[in-house]
Amino acid sequence: MRIAIIGGAGQMGEWFSRFFLSQGHSVTISGRNRRKCMALSRRLKVRVAEDNAEAVKGADVVVISVLIGDMEKVLAEIAPHLKENQMVIDMTSVKVEPVKLMHRHLRGVKILGTHPMFGPSAESRGQNFVLTPTNAGERKNAAFIKRLLKPGRFNVVMMSPRKHDDMIGMIMSLSHFIGLVTAASWRKLRIERHIKTGSTSFNFLFRFAKSVVDSNPELYSYLQMQVPTVTYAEDVFVKNAERWAKMVREKKKGEFIRNMEELSAYLDRLEL
């Protein structure tokens, strides 16, 4: 199968180039940074297109792996060059607006909103992958993409674009917020004085916070400021942080232990 990845020189573009190549598909990439595209071509057996329009010609599946703010421009560029039998999927981190844009710009081709729920450092097996079909035709497209992804043993979940974006605020954006606030707190506390004596839990949290702050600031600012449920989730987090800090300040040992045991029981009931 012929796969075109627009934004193919980015970290996720490279991840999926490797994945599709490993399954025997041919991969063509395009991107704004020609130098990075050519460097990836030297590392992997991918073809570099002159531009996005050339990249989509003859492709069975077109993967859009660009920043959310670039989505509409890319769709406008490729729309005149797409044929009826081609499928276009996007991999942006929110789904309501990108899916609307695909409906607006792409006529007569197969489309599907998707979101790989992992970063470029993830292992190539067993990751969560969300598909967001909005009608019967897109549900057929989702079944096709699910088969395409099967060798990766992804945990594929289907939901509406709105449900996806609500979930993102509660899960992904809140996790990013915690990582950012943790790193900011460490800087204020001058944690570098103690970095070499960190405990196991500190080292785990450090790796997580580092992965957050090393990510794309433009993308993360969008996920913080444009996803509707983010402010509610972060308000709940801040209030709980204040409540636990109050327990510590007032040395309410019994209340602390009881709350910790209740949380342990709650998380035991959840399954990852």
VEXVO-641371 format. One record per residue (C-alpha): residue in one letter; residue number from 1; x, y, z. Coordinates in Angstrom, 1 decimal, decimal comma. Layout:
BEGIN
  aa    i    east   north      up
   A  NUM       X       Y       Z
...
END
This chain:
BEGIN
  aa    i    east   north      up
   M    1     0,0     0,0     0,0
   R    2     1,1     3,5    -0,7
   I    3     1,1     5,9     2,3
   A    4     1,7     9,6     2,1
   I    5     2,6    11,4     5,3
   I    6     2,3    15,2     5,3
   G    7     4,5    16,5     8,1
   G    8     6,5    13,4     7,7
   A    9     9,7    14,8     9,0
   G   10     8,2    15,6    12,4
   Q   11     8,7    13,2    15,3
   M   12     5,3    11,5    14,9
   G   13     5,7    11,5    11,1
   E   14     8,9     9,6    11,5
   W   15     7,3     7,2    14,0
   F   16     4,6     6,3    11,5
   S   17     7,0     6,2     8,6
   R   18     8,9     3,5    10,6
   F   19     5,7     1,7    11,4
   F   20     4,3     1,6     7,9
   L   21     7,7     0,6     6,4
   S   22     8,0    -2,2     8,8
   Q   23     4,7    -3,6     7,5
   G   24     5,9    -3,5     3,9
   H   25     4,1    -0,4     2,7
   S   26     5,8     2,3     0,6
   V   27     6,0     5,8     2,3
   T   28     6,2     9,2     0,7
   I   29     6,7    12,3     3,0
   S   30     6,5    16,0     2,6
   G   31     7,2    18,8     5,0
   R   32     8,1    22,5     5,4
   N   33    11,7    21,6     6,4
   R   34    13,3    20,1     3,3
   R   35    16,5    19,5     5,1
   K   36    14,8    17,4     7,7
   C   37    12,9    15,5     5,1
   M   38    16,0    14,6     3,2
   A   39    17,8    13,5     6,4
   L   40    14,9    11,2     7,2
   S   41    15,0     9,8     3,6
   R   42    18,7     8,9     4,2
   R   43    17,8     7,2     7,5
   L   44    14,8     5,4     6,1
   K   45    13,6     4,2     2,7
   V   46    11,0     7,0     2,2
   R   47    10,5     9,1    -0,9
   V   48    10,5    12,9    -0,4
   A   49     7,9    14,8    -2,4
   E   50     8,5    18,3    -3,7
   D   51     5,4    19,5    -2,0
   N   52     2,1    18,4    -0,3
   A   53     0,3    18,3    -3,7
   E   54     2,9    15,9    -5,1
   A   55     2,9    13,8    -2,0
   V   56    -0,8    12,8    -2,2
   K   57    -0,8    11,8    -5,9
   G   58    -1,2     8,1    -6,2
   A   59    -1,4     7,5    -2,4
   D   60    -3,9     5,0    -1,0
   V   61    -3,9     6,7     2,4
   V   62    -2,9    10,2     3,2
   V   63    -1,8    10,9     6,8
   I   64    -1,9    14,5     8,0
   S   65     0,6    14,9    10,8
   V   66     0,9    18,7    11,2
   L   67     0,2    21,3    13,9
   I   68    -3,5    22,1    14,4
   G   69    -3,0    25,6    13,3
   D   70    -1,6    24,4     9,9
   M   71    -4,5    22,0     9,3
   E   72    -6,7    24,2     7,1
   K   73    -3,9    25,4     5,0
   V   74    -2,8    21,8     4,3
   L   75    -6,3    20,7     3,4
   A   76    -6,7    23,6     1,0
   E   77    -3,4    22,6    -0,7
   I   78    -4,2    18,9    -1,2
   A   79    -7,9    19,0    -1,9
   P   80    -7,7    19,7    -5,7
   H   81    -5,2    16,8    -6,1
   L   82    -7,2    14,1    -4,3
   K   83    -9,1    11,3    -6,1
   E   84   -12,3     9,6    -5,0
   N   85   -10,8     6,3    -3,9
   Q   86    -8,2     7,9    -1,6
   M   87    -8,5     8,1     2,2
   V   88    -7,3    11,0     4,3
   I   89    -6,8    10,7     8,1
   D   90    -5,5    13,4    10,4
   M   91    -3,6    12,8    13,6
   T   92    -4,1    16,1    15,4
   S   93    -4,5    16,0    19,2
   V   94    -8,1    17,5    19,2
   K   95   -10,8    16,3    16,9
   V   96   -13,9    18,5    16,7
   E   97   -12,4    21,4    14,7
   P   98   -10,1    19,3    12,5
   V   99   -12,9    16,9    11,5
   K  100   -15,1    19,9    10,6
   L  101   -12,3    21,2     8,5
   M  102   -12,0    17,9     6,6
   H  103   -15,7    17,9     6,0
   R  104   -15,5    21,4     4,7
   H  105   -12,5    21,0     2,4
   L  106   -12,5    17,4     1,3
   R  107   -15,3    16,4    -1,0
   G  108   -15,7    13,0    -2,6
   V  109   -12,8    11,3    -0,7
   K  110   -12,8     9,1     2,3
   I  111   -11,9    10,8     5,6
   L  112   -11,4     9,9     9,2
   G  113   -10,3    11,8    12,4
   T  114    -7,8     9,8    14,4
   H  115    -5,5    10,4    17,4
   P  116    -2,6     8,2    18,5
   M  117    -2,6     8,5    22,2
   F  118     1,2     8,4    22,6
   G  119     4,4    10,3    21,8
   P  120     7,3     9,6    19,5
   S  121     9,3     7,8    22,1
   A  122     6,6     5,1    22,6
   E  123     7,1     1,5    21,9
   S  124     5,7     0,2    18,6
   R  125     3,2    -2,2    20,2
   G  126     0,1    -2,0    22,3
   Q  127    -0,5     1,8    22,4
   N  128    -3,9     3,4    22,6
   F  129    -5,3     4,8    19,4
   V  130    -8,6     6,7    19,0
   L  131   -10,7     6,8    15,9
   T  132   -13,6     9,4    15,6
   P  133   -16,0     8,5    12,8
   T  134   -19,1    10,7    12,5
   N  135   -21,3     8,8    10,1
   A  136   -21,8     5,4     8,5
   G  137   -19,2     6,0     5,8
   E  138   -16,6     7,0     8,3
   R  139   -17,3     4,0    10,4
   K  140   -16,4     1,9     7,3
   N  141   -13,2     4,0     7,0
   A  142   -12,5     3,3    10,7
   A  143   -12,8    -0,4    10,1
   F  144   -10,3    -0,2     7,3
   I  145    -7,8     1,9     9,4
   K  146    -8,2    -0,5    12,2
   R  147    -7,1    -3,4     9,9
   L  148    -4,2    -1,3     8,7
   L  149    -3,1    -0,7    12,3
   K  150    -3,6    -4,4    13,4
   P  151     0,1    -5,4    13,2
   G  152     0,8    -2,7    15,8
   R  153    -1,6    -4,4    18,3
   F  154    -3,0    -1,0    19,1
   N  155    -5,8    -0,7    21,6
   V  156    -8,2     1,0    19,1
   V  157   -11,1     2,9    20,7
   M  158   -13,9     4,6    18,7
   M  159   -15,8     7,7    20,0
   S  160   -17,3    10,9    18,7
   P  161   -15,0    14,0    18,1
   R  162   -16,8    15,8    21,0
   K  163   -16,4    12,9    23,4
   H  164   -12,7    12,7    22,4
   D  165   -12,0    16,4    23,1
   D  166   -13,9    16,2    26,4
   M  167   -11,7    13,2    27,4
   I  168    -8,5    15,0    26,3
   G  169    -9,1    17,8    28,8
   M  170    -9,6    15,4    31,6
   I  171    -6,6    13,1    30,8
   M  172    -4,0    14,4    28,5
   S  173    -4,1    18,2    29,0
   L  174    -4,4    17,7    32,8
   S  175    -1,3    15,4    32,7
   H  176     0,6    18,1    30,8
   F  177    -0,4    20,8    33,3
   I  178     0,8    18,7    36,2
   G  179     4,2    18,1    34,4
   L  180     4,6    21,9    33,7
   V  181     3,6    23,0    37,3
   T  182     5,9    20,3    38,8
   A  183     8,9    21,5    36,7
   A  184     8,1    25,2    37,5
   S  185     7,9    24,3    41,2
   W  186    11,3    22,5    41,1
   R  187    12,9    25,5    39,5
   K  188    11,6    27,7    42,3
   L  189    12,9    25,2    44,9
   R  190    16,3    25,0    43,1
   I  191    16,0    21,2    42,9
   E  192    19,3    21,0    41,1
   R  193    21,0    21,0    44,5
   H  194    19,4    17,6    45,2
   I  195    19,1    16,0    41,8
   K  196    21,7    13,4    42,4
   T  197    20,0    12,0    45,5
   G  198    16,5    11,6    44,1
   S  199    14,3     8,7    45,1
   T  200    12,6     6,2    42,8
   S  201     9,4     8,3    42,8
   F  202    11,3    11,5    42,1
   N  203    13,2    10,0    39,2
   F  204     9,9     8,7    37,7
   L  205     8,3    12,1    38,1
   F  206    11,4    13,8    36,7
   R  207    11,3    11,7    33,5
   F  208     7,6    12,5    33,1
   A  209     8,0    16,3    33,7
   K  210    11,0    16,4    31,3
   S  211     9,0    14,7    28,5
   V  212     6,3    17,3    28,9
   V  213     8,6    20,4    28,9
   D  214    10,6    19,0    25,9
   S  215     7,4    18,7    23,8
   N  216     6,1    21,3    21,2
   P  217     5,1    24,5    23,1
   E  218     2,7    25,6    20,3
   L  219     0,8    22,3    20,4
   Y  220     0,7    22,2    24,2
   S  221    -0,5    25,8    24,5
   Y  222    -3,3    24,9    22,1
   L  223    -4,3    21,9    24,2
   Q  224    -4,3    24,0    27,3
   M  225    -6,3    27,0    25,9
   Q  226    -8,6    25,6    23,3
   V  227   -10,0    22,3    24,8
   P  228   -13,2    23,2    26,6
   T  229   -12,8    20,8    29,6
   V  230    -9,3    21,8    30,5
   T  231   -10,1    24,7    32,9
   Y  232   -12,6    22,6    34,8
   A  233   -10,1    19,7    35,2
   E  234    -7,3    22,0    36,3
   D  235    -9,6    23,9    38,7
   V  236   -10,4    20,5    40,3
   F  237    -6,7    19,7    40,5
   V  238    -5,8    23,0    42,1
   K  239    -8,5    22,7    44,7
   N  240    -7,4    19,2    45,6
   A  241    -3,8    20,4    45,8
   E  242    -4,9    23,1    48,3
   R  243    -6,9    20,6    50,3
   W  244    -4,0    18,1    50,6
   A  245    -1,6    21,0    51,4
   K  246    -4,0    22,1    54,2
   M  247    -4,0    18,6    55,7
   V  248    -0,2    18,6    55,7
   R  249     0,0    22,2    57,2
   E  250    -2,5    21,3    59,9
   K  251    -0,8    17,9    60,5
   K  252    -4,1    16,0    60,2
   K  253    -2,5    12,6    60,1
   G  254    -5,7    10,6    60,5
   E  255    -7,5    12,5    57,7
   F  256    -4,4    12,1    55,5
   I  257    -4,2     8,3    56,0
   R  258    -7,9     7,9    55,5
   N  259    -7,9     9,9    52,2
   M  260    -4,8     8,0    51,0
   E  261    -6,4     4,6    51,7
   E  262    -9,6     5,7    49,9
   L  263    -7,7     6,8    46,8
   S  264    -5,8     3,5    46,8
   A  265    -9,1     1,6    46,8
   Y  266   -10,4     3,8    44,1
   L  267    -7,5     3,3    41,8
   D  268    -7,5    -0,5    42,5
   R  269   -11,0    -0,5    40,9
   L  270    -9,7     1,0    37,7
   E  271    -8,1    -1,0    34,9
   L  272    -5,4     0,4    32,5
END
